[in-house]
Amino acid sequence: MFLEGEVDWVLVLGLVAAVTSILAVTAVVYAFTHRTRHVSTADELGAVSRAREAAETRLYETLNAIPVAIVQTDRGGKFVFANRAAHQLMGRRDAELIGLRFHSATWGITYPDGRPVPPDLLPSARALRGQTVKGFQHILANPATRRKMLVSVTAMPIEDSLGQIIGSTAAIVETEGLTTPDALPVETAPAPNGTDDLTRRVFEAAASALVVVAANGVIREANPMALSLFGRDAGVIGTDFADQFLGETERVEGRQTLRAALAATPGEADPIESRFGGERGVTWRILPLSAPGEAVDALLLAGTPGAAPAVEVPVEAPVVEPEAHAADDAVALARAAEAAAVAREAALARTLDQVQAELQAAHDAAASAAARARAEVAERNEAAHRLESVGRLTGGVAQDFNALLAVMTSALDMMLKTADDPARVRRLGQAALIAGQRGEALTRRLSAFSAGEAAQGQVLDPGVLVRGLETRLRTLAGPGIDLMIEAPERETPVLLDPVAFDATVTGLVRNAAEAMDGAGSIAVRLEPGVDGGIRLSVRDTGPGLTPATAQRALEPFFTTRVGAQGLGLTQAHAFARQWGGTLTLTGAEGQGAEAVLTLPGVVAEQRLADSAA
């Protein structure tokens, strides 16, 4: 219909143009608005980036301004950051440490006594294992200047937000010349004995320069001759020997010689030749000092003037007396020190014996207390297990009686409702009677645990009872167990309770099957006894019995299986005792076990009386 009339195309095109114009204006406004937002967002991101860069620059400048060497490693132990102090300490230019590792060989890292530090004990390696290392001291060699320094390192692990170690950081401080080790307490005893006093007098009066240094090269003692020869005073105690008694160019080699002397045998240590200390210099001979049986912890240095030039030494009178004096003084001092060490060792041995005796007494007391505690815990656990077993037994008995009572009450109720149907009343009465008989049998089973309970049994043939249990026993054993049942065809009368006998045989087979975890073989044999009774044996191929288990197997509530009541063998033992028989267990660990039940036979008069009854 729209096409049938005239169309005003001017109006239509005008409307289209108006709509298009509106859309164009809207697009322009939208673009302008979002352009402003884009520009403002870009400006904000740029400001944040500049602030971050400025913060990183300030942090980098701050770390470089710190006078302590600070390094950071990645998980592989490579340096990812090192400030300017670290580069200077390690003899590298800026950024040369990045990518290197903290190897002992590269930086000459050793203990103060000269022993190399294993790679896994370096502070950075320990920090990468999650340890925090504080004040670890070692020797560090500057590769550029070849100068050795004693440094103290503190290292810590770096963890991410998940607690995983992603690297380590360490601070390294040079401590040589700043650390002043205290004299060992043993060297400054408040009340020296006579031997120590003699050693002190020999040391002070020696005609040679004598100096005692610790394992790290720090001076402990220096006699007056050594102080006067080098123009020193008592203030040198606690300082480095090489700094005080060697020339500047001789100190590195001197420290190495001292460290090597710690491992040398007495009399074989290399001397230190020094041009410092007089025109001819001084030769320092080294004697390691240690207590008997202990490592070397100090060095005695005896200094004598060095050899004079050949043109200045008269041939007829060579200068040898100072060396002789030094040797005599060193020998005397060594003997005095040895005597003092022997005396200290004897006193230490007495103290050690006393401490060992006290420790042994304390150990014995602790062991006795622990044994008592274990016994008490075991007793409490056993009592708790017995109570738990009694609870399970009580619950089982209650369920059995409840089921029997439910049958009886239901049967009686139906009998009252159907009194006009004699056949149905008869069937219900028989069901109630059977339930009552089962309750009576259950009561007799429980009475087996009561001493002195009067036994009421019947003269029966156990072979007939065992053959009648075959189907039930095979079901109980399961398909994985080969069950063999043997019973004699000849009648062997025995006085017993048939219900209790069935429960005993079933319990013995159940114990054997559970011991084998459903795989193995069980042999049930019934045979006449020597005295006219019967002998019932149940043998399995299970793990057998340990001596401890065999000793306690017949105890009430004793079991080696979790969740068991521990009453199967106890019930069988009570049944045997009630009817004048015995129950024995035999078997070794790993060779299976055998339970043997014996019951006495009956005389002809008793059999006739029972038949008449």
C-alpha positions in Angstrom: 0.0 0.0 0.0 2.9 2.3 0.6 3.9 1.9 -3.0 0.4 2.5 -4.4 0.3 6.2 -3.5 2.7 9.0 -4.2 5.9 9.1 -2.1 7.4 12.4 -0.9 11.0 11.4 -1.4 12.3 14.8 -0.2 10.8 14.2 3.1 12.1 10.6 3.3 15.7 11.7 2.4 15.5 14.6 4.8 14.6 12.2 7.6 17.5 9.9 6.7 19.9 12.8 6.6 18.7 14.1 10.0 19.2 10.7 11.6 22.6 10.3 10.0 23.6 13.8 11.3 22.5 12.9 14.8 24.5 9.7 14.8 27.6 11.5 13.5 27.3 14.2 16.2 26.9 11.5 18.8 30.0 9.6 17.5 32.1 12.8 17.6 31.0 13.6 21.2 31.7 10.0 22.3 35.1 10.0 20.6 36.1 13.3 22.2 35.0 12.2 25.6 36.9 8.9 25.5 39.9 10.6 24.0 40.1 12.8 27.1 39.8 9.7 29.4 42.5 7.9 27.4 44.8 10.9 27.6 44.2 11.2 31.4 44.8 7.5 31.9 48.0 7.6 29.9 49.2 10.6 31.9 48.5 8.8 35.2 50.4 5.7 34.0 53.3 7.9 32.9 53.3 9.6 36.3 53.3 6.3 38.1 56.1 5.0 35.9 58.2 8.1 36.5 57.6 7.8 40.3 58.7 4.2 40.2 61.8 5.0 38.3 62.6 7.8 40.7 62.1 5.5 43.7 64.3 2.8 42.1 67.0 5.5 41.4 66.9 6.8 44.9 67.1 3.2 46.3 70.0 2.4 44.0 71.8 5.6 45.0 71.1 4.9 48.7 72.5 1.4 48.5 75.6 2.6 46.7 76.1 5.3 49.3 76.1 2.7 52.1 79.7 2.1 53.2 79.0 -1.6 53.8 79.3 -4.2 51.0 75.8 -5.5 50.1 75.2 -8.2 47.5 72.2 -10.1 46.3 72.1 -13.5 44.6 69.5 -15.5 42.7 68.6 -19.1 43.4 71.7 -20.3 41.5 74.1 -18.3 43.7 74.9 -15.7 40.9 75.2 -12.0 41.9 72.2 -10.0 40.6 73.1 -6.9 42.6 76.2 -5.5 44.3 76.6 -1.9 45.5 79.7 0.2 45.1 81.2 -0.9 48.4 81.0 -4.5 47.4 82.8 -3.9 44.1 85.5 -2.0 45.9 85.9 -4.7 48.5 86.1 -7.5 45.9 88.4 -5.6 43.5 85.9 -5.2 40.7 84.6 -2.3 38.6 81.0 -1.3 38.6 78.6 -4.0 37.4 81.5 -6.5 36.9 80.2 -8.7 39.8 76.8 -9.2 38.1 76.5 -12.8 36.9 79.5 -14.1 39.0 79.4 -16.6 41.8 80.9 -16.4 45.3 83.5 -19.1 44.9 86.2 -19.8 47.4 88.9 -20.1 44.7 88.0 -16.9 43.0 88.1 -14.7 46.1 90.6 -16.7 48.1 88.1 -17.4 50.9 89.6 -19.3 53.8 89.2 -19.7 57.5 91.3 -17.4 59.7 93.7 -20.3 60.2 94.2 -20.8 56.5 91.9 -23.7 55.9 89.7 -23.4 52.8 86.0 -22.9 53.4 83.9 -25.6 51.7 81.4 -24.2 49.1 78.4 -25.5 50.9 79.4 -23.7 54.1 79.7 -20.2 52.5 77.2 -17.8 54.0 75.3 -17.3 50.6 75.0 -21.1 50.1 73.7 -21.5 53.6 71.2 -18.7 53.1 69.9 -20.3 49.9 69.1 -23.4 52.1 67.0 -21.2 54.4 69.5 -20.4 57.1 70.3 -17.0 58.6 74.0 -16.5 59.0 75.3 -13.9 61.4 78.9 -12.7 61.8 80.6 -15.5 59.8 84.3 -14.5 59.7 86.7 -15.6 57.0 89.7 -14.3 55.0 88.8 -12.6 51.7 91.5 -11.8 49.0 91.1 -8.7 46.8 92.0 -9.9 43.3 93.1 -6.4 42.2 95.4 -5.5 45.1 96.2 -9.1 46.3 95.4 -7.8 49.8 93.9 -10.3 52.3 91.2 -9.1 54.7 89.4 -10.6 57.6 85.7 -10.0 56.9 82.4 -10.6 58.8 79.5 -11.8 56.7 75.8 -11.7 57.6 73.5 -13.5 55.1 69.7 -14.1 54.9 67.4 -15.8 52.5 64.9 -13.9 50.3 61.5 -15.5 50.1 58.5 -14.8 47.8 54.9 -14.4 48.9 54.5 -18.2 48.9 57.5 -18.7 51.3 59.8 -20.1 48.6 63.4 -19.1 48.6 64.2 -17.1 45.4 67.7 -15.7 46.4 69.8 -14.4 49.2 71.3 -11.1 50.4 74.5 -10.6 52.4 76.3 -7.7 54.1 80.1 -8.0 54.1 82.2 -5.9 56.6 86.0 -5.8 56.9 86.9 -6.4 60.5 90.7 -6.9 60.4 92.4 -4.5 62.8 89.1 -3.8 64.5 88.5 -7.1 66.3 90.4 -7.5 69.5 90.1 -11.1 70.7 90.1 -11.5 74.5 92.7 -13.7 76.0 91.5 -17.2 76.6 90.3 -17.8 80.2 92.7 -20.6 80.7 95.6 -18.2 80.1 94.5 -15.7 82.8 93.6 -18.0 85.6 93.0 -16.0 88.8 95.2 -18.3 91.0 98.1 -19.8 89.0 99.9 -22.8 90.5 103.6 -23.1 91.0 104.2 -24.5 87.5 102.4 -21.6 85.8 104.4 -19.1 87.9 107.7 -20.7 86.9 106.6 -20.6 83.2 105.9 -16.9 83.5 109.3 -16.1 85.1 111.1 -18.1 82.4 109.2 -16.2 79.7 109.8 -12.8 81.2 113.6 -13.4 81.8 114.4 -14.9 78.4 117.2 -13.3 76.6 115.5 -13.8 73.2 112.4 -12.0 71.8 109.5 -14.3 72.6 106.0 -13.8 71.4 102.9 -16.0 71.8 100.2 -15.6 69.1 96.8 -17.2 68.7 95.8 -19.3 65.8 94.4 -16.2 64.0 97.8 -14.4 64.4 96.7 -12.1 67.2 99.3 -11.5 69.9 98.6 -13.0 73.3 101.9 -12.5 75.1 105.2 -10.7 74.4 108.2 -10.7 76.7 110.2 -7.5 77.5 113.0 -8.4 75.1 110.6 -8.5 72.2 109.0 -5.2 73.2 112.3 -3.4 73.6 113.8 -4.8 70.4 111.0 -3.4 68.3 110.2 -0.4 70.4 106.8 -1.6 71.4 104.8 -1.5 74.7 102.1 -3.7 76.3 99.5 -2.2 74.0 100.5 -4.6 71.3 98.6 -7.4 73.1 95.5 -8.2 71.1 96.8 -6.8 67.8 98.0 -8.6 64.7 101.6 -10.0 64.9 102.4 -9.2 61.3 101.4 -5.5 61.7 103.6 -5.1 64.8 106.7 -7.2 64.1 107.0 -7.5 60.3 107.6 -5.0 57.5 104.7 -3.9 55.3 106.0 -6.0 52.4 106.5 -9.1 54.6 103.1 -9.3 56.3 101.2 -11.4 53.7 103.9 -14.0 53.5 104.3 -13.9 57.3 100.6 -14.6 57.9 100.8 -17.5 55.4 103.8 -18.9 57.3 102.0 -18.7 60.6 98.9 -20.5 59.2 101.2 -23.2 57.8 102.9 -23.7 61.1 99.6 -24.6 62.8 99.7 -27.9 60.9 103.4 -28.5 61.1 105.0 -30.9 63.6 107.2 -29.3 66.4 110.7 -28.4 65.0 109.7 -28.5 61.3 107.8 -25.2 60.9 109.5 -22.8 58.5 111.0 -19.7 60.1 110.1 -16.1 59.2 113.0 -14.1 57.9 112.3 -10.4 58.5 114.4 -7.3 57.8 112.4 -5.4 60.3 113.8 -4.9 63.8 117.5 -3.9 63.6 120.2 -3.6 61.0 120.4 -7.3 60.5 116.7 -8.0 60.8 115.2 -10.8 62.9 114.7 -14.5 62.3 111.5 -15.8 63.9 111.5 -19.6 64.7 108.1 -21.0 65.3 107.0 -23.7 67.9 103.4 -25.0 67.8 101.8 -25.1 71.3 98.9 -27.4 72.3 97.6 -29.4 75.2 98.3 -33.1 75.1 95.8 -34.8 72.7 94.4 -31.5 71.4 94.8 -29.4 68.3 97.4 -26.6 68.1 95.8 -23.4 69.4 98.8 -21.1 69.7 102.3 -20.5 68.4 105.5 -19.5 70.2 107.8 -17.3 68.1 111.4 -16.9 69.2 113.2 -14.0 67.5 117.0 -13.8 67.0 119.0 -11.3 65.1 119.5 -12.3 61.4 122.9 -13.3 59.9 125.3 -10.4 59.4 127.1 -9.7 56.1 130.2 -11.9 55.6 132.5 -8.9 55.4 131.5 -7.7 58.8 131.6 -11.0 60.7 135.1 -12.0 62.1 136.0 -15.5 61.1 137.5 -16.3 64.4 134.4 -15.2 66.4 131.2 -15.9 64.7 128.1 -14.6 66.4 126.2 -17.8 67.4 125.4 -17.2 71.1 122.0 -15.4 70.6 120.8 -18.4 68.6 122.0 -20.8 71.3 120.3 -18.7 74.0 117.1 -18.6 72.0 117.2 -22.4 71.5 117.8 -22.9 75.3 115.1 -20.5 76.2 112.7 -22.1 73.8 113.4 -25.6 75.2 113.1 -24.4 78.8 109.9 -22.6 78.0 108.5 -25.6 76.1 109.3 -28.0 79.0 107.7 -25.6 81.5 104.6 -25.3 79.3 104.5 -29.1 78.9 104.6 -29.5 82.7 101.8 -27.0 83.1 99.8 -28.7 80.5 100.2 -32.1 82.2 99.0 -30.6 85.5 96.0 -28.9 83.8 95.2 -32.2 82.0 95.2 -34.1 85.3 92.8 -31.6 86.9 90.7 -31.6 83.8 90.6 -35.4 83.9 89.4 -35.5 87.5 86.7 -32.9 86.7 85.7 -34.9 83.6 85.4 -38.1 85.6 83.2 -36.4 88.1 81.0 -34.9 85.4 80.7 -38.2 83.7 79.6 -39.9 86.9 77.0 -37.2 87.5 75.8 -37.6 83.9 75.6 -41.4 84.2 73.6 -41.1 87.4 71.2 -38.6 85.7 71.0 -40.9 82.7 70.1 -43.9 84.9 67.5 -41.9 86.8 66.0 -40.6 83.5 66.0 -44.2 82.0 64.3 -45.6 85.2 61.7 -42.8 85.1 61.1 -43.4 81.4 60.6 -47.1 82.0 58.1 -46.5 84.8 56.3 -44.0 82.6 56.1 -46.5 79.7 54.9 -49.2 82.0 52.2 -46.9 83.4 51.1 -45.9 79.8 51.0 -49.6 78.7 48.9 -50.5 81.8 46.5 -47.6 81.1 46.2 -48.6 77.5 45.6 -52.2 78.4 42.9 -51.2 80.9 41.3 -49.0 78.3 41.4 -51.8 75.7 39.7 -54.2 78.2 37.0 -51.6 79.0 36.4 -51.2 75.2 36.2 -54.9 74.7 33.8 -55.3 77.6 31.7 -52.5 76.0 31.7 -54.3 72.7 30.9 -57.6 74.3 28.0 -56.0 76.3 26.7 -54.4 73.2 26.8 -57.6 71.3 25.0 -59.5 74.1 22.4 -56.8 74.3 21.7 -57.0 70.6 21.4 -60.8 70.7 19.0 -60.7 73.6 17.1 -57.9 72.0 16.6 -59.9 68.8 15.5 -63.0 70.8 13.1 -61.0 72.9 11.7 -59.3 69.8 11.0 -62.7 68.2 9.3 -64.0 71.4 7.2 -60.9 72.0 6.1 -60.8 68.4 5.2 -64.5 68.4 3.2 -64.1 71.6 1.4 -61.1 70.3 0.4 -62.9 67.1 -0.7 -65.9 69.2 -3.1 -63.7 71.2 -4.5 -62.2 68.0 -4.9 -65.5 66.2 -6.1 -67.7 69.1 -8.8 -69.3 66.9 -6.2 -70.7 64.4 -4.5 -73.7 66.2 -2.0 -74.4 63.4 -0.7 -70.8 63.3 -0.6 -70.7 67.1 1.5 -73.9 67.0 3.9 -72.3 64.5 4.2 -69.1 66.6 4.7 -71.1 69.7 7.5 -73.1 68.2 9.2 -69.8 67.0 9.0 -68.4 70.6 10.3 -71.7 72.0 13.3 -71.7 69.6 14.1 -68.0 70.6 13.9 -68.9 74.2 16.3 -71.9 73.7 18.7 -69.6 71.9 18.6 -67.2 74.8 19.3 -70.1 77.2 22.3 -71.2 75.0 23.6 -67.6 75.0 23.3 -67.5 78.8 25.3 -70.8 79.1 28.0 -69.3 76.9 28.3 -66.3 79.2 28.3 -68.5 82.2 31.5 -70.2 81.0 33.4 -67.1 82.2 32.1 -67.6 85.8 34.2 -69.8 88.0 32.2 -72.4 89.9 29.2 -72.3 87.5 27.5 -75.7 87.5 27.9 -77.4 84.1 24.9 -79.0 82.5 25.7 -81.0 79.4 24.8 -84.0 77.4 26.6 -87.2 76.4 27.1 -86.7 72.6 29.4 -87.7 69.8 31.6 -84.7 68.9 32.2 -86.2 65.4 28.6 -85.7 64.5 28.7 -82.1 65.8 31.9 -81.3 63.8 30.5 -82.8 60.6 27.3 -80.8 61.1 29.4 -77.6 61.3 31.2 -78.2 58.0 29.1 -75.9 55.9 29.2 -73.1 58.4 32.9 -73.4 58.9 33.6 -73.3 55.1 31.5 -70.1 54.8 33.4 -68.6 57.7 36.8 -69.4 56.3 36.1 -67.9 52.9 37.0 -69.0 49.3 40.7 -68.2 49.7 41.3 -70.7 52.5 41.6 -74.4 51.9 39.7 -76.0 54.8 40.1 -79.7 55.6 37.9 -81.4 58.2 38.5 -84.9 59.5 36.2 -86.7 62.0 36.2 -90.4 62.9 33.2 -92.5 61.9 33.5 -94.4 65.2 31.4 -93.0 68.0 33.3 -91.4 70.8 30.9 -90.2 73.5 31.8 -87.1 75.5 29.9 -85.1 78.1 29.6 -81.5 76.8 27.3 -78.6 76.0 26.6 -78.8 72.2 26.0 -75.1 71.9 29.2 -74.1 73.7 31.1 -76.8 71.7 29.9 -75.3 68.4 30.9 -71.8 69.5 34.3 -73.1 70.6 35.0 -74.8 67.3 33.7 -71.8 65.3 35.9 -69.4 67.4 39.0 -71.5 66.8 38.5 -71.6 63.0 37.6 -67.9 63.0 40.9 -67.0 64.8 42.9 -69.2 62.3 41.2 -67.6 59.3 41.7 -64.0 60.5 45.4 -64.7 61.3 46.0 -65.7 57.6 44.1 -62.6 56.1 42.0 -64.9 53.9 44.7 -66.9 52.2 46.2 -70.2 53.4 45.0 -73.6 54.7 43.3 -74.8 57.9 43.2 -78.4 59.1 40.5 -79.4 61.6 41.1 -82.9 63.0 39.0 -84.8 65.5 40.4 -88.0 66.8 40.0 -90.3 69.8 42.2 -89.6 72.8 44.5 -92.0 74.6 42.3 -92.1 77.7 39.1 -92.6 75.8 38.2 -88.9 75.3 38.7 -86.8 72.2 41.4 -84.5 70.8 40.4 -81.7 68.5 43.2 -79.8 66.7 42.9 -76.6 64.5 46.1 -75.9 62.6 46.8 -73.0 60.3 49.6 -71.8 58.0 49.5 -68.2 59.3 52.3 -66.1 60.7 52.6 -68.2 63.9 53.1 -67.1 67.5 55.8 -65.0 69.0 56.9 -66.0 72.5 55.2 -63.0 74.0 52.0 -63.6 72.1 51.9 -67.3 73.1 52.4 -66.4 76.7 49.4 -64.1 76.8 47.1 -65.6 74.1 44.7 -67.1 76.7 44.3 -63.9 78.7 40.8 -62.3 78.5 40.7 -59.3 76.1 44.2 -59.9 74.8 44.4 -59.5 71.0 46.9 -58.6 68.3 44.3 -57.4 65.8 42.8 -53.9 65.9 39.1 -53.9 66.7 38.9 -57.6 67.9 37.5 -58.5 71.3 40.2 -60.9 72.4 37.7 -63.4 73.8 37.8 -66.3 71.3 40.6 -68.3 72.8 39.5 -67.2 76.3 36.1 -68.7 75.7 37.6 -71.9 74.3 39.8 -72.2 77.3 36.9 -71.6 79.6 34.9 -74.3 77.8 37.7 -76.8 78.1 38.1 -76.1 81.8 34.4 -76.3 82.5 34.2 -79.8 81.0 37.4 -81.1 82.5 39.6 -80.8 79.4 42.6 -78.6 78.3 43.4 -76.1 75.6 47.0 -75.7 74.5 48.6 -73.5 71.8 51.8 -74.3 69.9 53.6 -72.8 67.0 56.7 -70.7 66.2 56.9 -67.4 64.5 56.5 -67.7 60.7 55.6 -71.5 60.9 51.8 -71.3 61.7 50.0 -72.1 64.9 48.0 -75.1 66.3 45.2 -75.0 69.0 44.5 -78.4 70.6 41.3 -79.0 72.7 41.1 -82.2 74.7 38.0 -83.5 76.5 37.7 -86.6 78.8 35.5 -89.5 77.8 32.6 -90.8 79.8 32.2 -94.1 81.6 29.4 -96.6 80.7 27.3 -95.8 83.8 27.3 -92.1 83.1 26.4 -92.7 79.5 23.5 -95.0 80.6 22.3 -92.5 83.1 22.3 -89.7 80.6 20.4 -91.9 78.1 17.8 -92.7 80.7 17.4 -89.1 81.6 
